[in-house]
Amino acid sequence: MDEAADLSAQLPVLIRGLFFEGWVPAKTPAKMRSVDEFLERVTKAFASDPLPEPDVAVAAVFAVLRRQISPGEYRQVAWAMRKPLRDLWM
């Protein structure tokens, strides 16, 4: 949770609002262990407007975040993730 708060501090206000939209701290952290579980969660979040390629969408979001936050914060977020997700993030 602390890392999510640190990350959000570097986001533009509008994006920060979207970041926290629907977030339930009591359900944090999510216990996803694989990239497939993560992509399944993303797919469910966009059920009303399905993503044709969730993996491509996730890669695009991660690329934008990489440009918007400091390199140090990007690394800290990576090391807070389980290895399979860290590989997707990096």
TIRO-370432 format. One record per atom (N, C-alpha, C): y, z, x. Coordinates in pm, whole numbers, plus 50000, padded with zeros to 5 digits. Atoms other than C-alpha are relative to their C-alpha. Layout:
<recs>
YZX...
</recs>
This chain:
<recs>
498815000050082500005000050000501255000050086498834999449913502385008350282500334986250058499775013249941501904974050437500594990449896499445008450106502624957250101501495002949981498594996250012505884976550077500804994850118499325005249881506814967250436500204984949990499915014650016506054930550366501074996549898499055003450107508064930350044501455001850043498644997649954511134943750225500604987950069499515011849930511374910750414500084987749909499985011350093511114888750104501354999149929498805001350084514074874349911499795007749869500084991450118514864895349602499174993849888500755006550107513474870049352498505000050030501405000349960510204866349543499425014150002500444986050001509984904149584499655004349858500304997050141510144907249206498684994049956501275006450033507304882449168498835006850070501024993249921505344900349439499515012549928500364987450066505424932949242499674998449852500295002650141505024917148897498545003049971501364996850041501954932648736499205008250099500724992249899501064952949046499735014049947500404986550041499174984848966499555007350126500344993249875499255007549272498665007449996501274992950010496255027149142498804991050028501095009549975494144995549182500114993950140499785005049865495254990849543499315009150099500155014249971493794980549772498824994149924501135007050061491554954849609498884999750104501144998949908488084956949761499314986550023500585013249977487564919649816499424999450141500665000649871485144912550096499854985750052500195013949956485124874750109501164991349953498995009850040487424844850086499724995349858500345004550136485534833649775500455010049894499544989850095486264866749600501524999549985498545000950003489934863449693500444987849919499635012250072490144827449568499645001049852500364997850140488344837649248501085008349930498934991750057491004864249190501284991849978498845008850014493764838649250499794990649881500315009250110492064814349010500175007049866499864992550125491884841248739501475002849968498584997250022495574849348788500744987949944499375012350048496414813048711499174993349891500885005550103493964808748423500774991949895499225007250102496724797748183500604987050053499495012149937497934771248429499184997750127500955000649887494914763648652500514992250121499705006649873495374754549014498874990250031501075009549969493484722549103499255003550128500624996249872492834735349457500585013450043499464986849967493364772849487500125002650150499944997749856492604772649860501214993350063498825007149949495364747149923501265007549958498844992450047497814767349711500185012750082499934987749920496974799249900500504996950141499555003849865497394781750236501504996950000498575003250009500824769050121500835012849990499274987250014501934804050017500025007450134500054993349871500764818550347500914993250102499125007349908502644791250536501465003449974498624996350034505864799350350500285014350046499814986249955505394836550417500155000750151499914999949853504844829550785501414996350047498645004049963508264812850796501065010249957499004991150058510004840050596500005014150057500064986349949508824872050760499904999850152500044999249854508934883951117498574998250051501345001449941506034875651348499255013350006500634986849995505364912751389499445004349866500464996550135505114918351015498824991349961501115009250031502874887850981498705005150064501184994649931500484902751239499535013149936500384987350062500584937151075499264997749869500695003250125499624922050739498614994850031501315005649963496814902650906499025011250035500924989349956495354934051066499715010149891500284991350114495534952550734498924994049910500995007150083493134926650584498615000950061501375001449951489374924550609499904986950075500115011649911488234898950866499964986549928500015013350064487364870050627501364996049944498665003150053490774872650460501004998250112499125001549885492504876950794499894985850056500195013749951490994843850904500724989949910499275008850093492454827350591501515001350022498584997149978495854843750656500524993750128499575004949869495994833351021499914984950002
</recs>
